[in-house]
Amino acid sequence: MTQGLYKIIENYKIAKDVYKMILEGDTSAITDSGQFINIKLDGLFLRRPISICDWTENTITIIYKVVGEGTEKMAEMTDGVLDVLVGLGNGFDVSKSGDAPLLIGGGVGTPPMYGLAKKLVAKGLKPLVVLGFASKDDVFYEAEFKALGCEVMITTVDGSYGIKGFVTDAIKQSGKEYSYFYTCGPLPMLKAVYDGTVTSGELSFEERMGCGFGACMGCSCKTKYGNKRICKDGPVLVKEEVIW
């Protein structure tokens, strides 16, 4: 983990209430897709944890949804610097992917799937990517995943775009076998994926956090192997250790 000031390079809207921000600074602490950063915002006590979508040697791309005071402040920023903790969490293990990985993202659980897809494609794999949204206005990054060479299926709850229904409906409809799955999204979706998948996999949990690096125990949860802190021991948990 590193802490530093990161310059805002870009920050713009890409879907309904969803923004893409690119920060410039040290990325040496980022080791795996699925990790996150923790942003300090003026006037707010707790930092805001945001998953990493993509990164280069000197830039970090994040995608966030405006859901409260903190993200409202972020959406208004066009320049300046942010105090950021970088390289938090454990991330996904690509060594377990097998030959036919399945990536499942729900809403703002989609961004970490992009960084993961890049790593899997770099291994010579072609992941099946299933993304779930509420409606057409909420859909983002479909073209970016396709540009990597991934097969992409989109679902919307209201049927305004792609397959009507949920990500589990698309997985069944695809009829494809998969070797391992990776997923990130809201808790009801994670539970549905857990129940509906036939292989092992990894689930990234979205959780309210205090410190972001394991000191305060504010985001601890029970697993089959004892209590784990989502910010430090997670946010990625293996299917077999999850307790619902």
Buried (B, 14 or more C-beta within 10 A) or exposed (E): BBBEBBBBBBBEEEBBBBBBBBBBBBBEBBEBBBBBBBBBBEEEEBBBBBBBBBBEEBBBBBBBBBEEEBBEBBBEBEEEBBBBBBBBBBBBBBEBBBEBBBBBBBBBBBBBBBBBBBBBBEEEBBBBBBBBBBEBBBBBBBEBBEEBEBEBBBBBEEEBBBBEBBBBBBBEEBEEEBBBBBBBBBEEBBEBBBEBBEBEBBBBBBBEBBBBBBEEEBBBBEBEEEEBBBBBBBBBBBBEEBEE
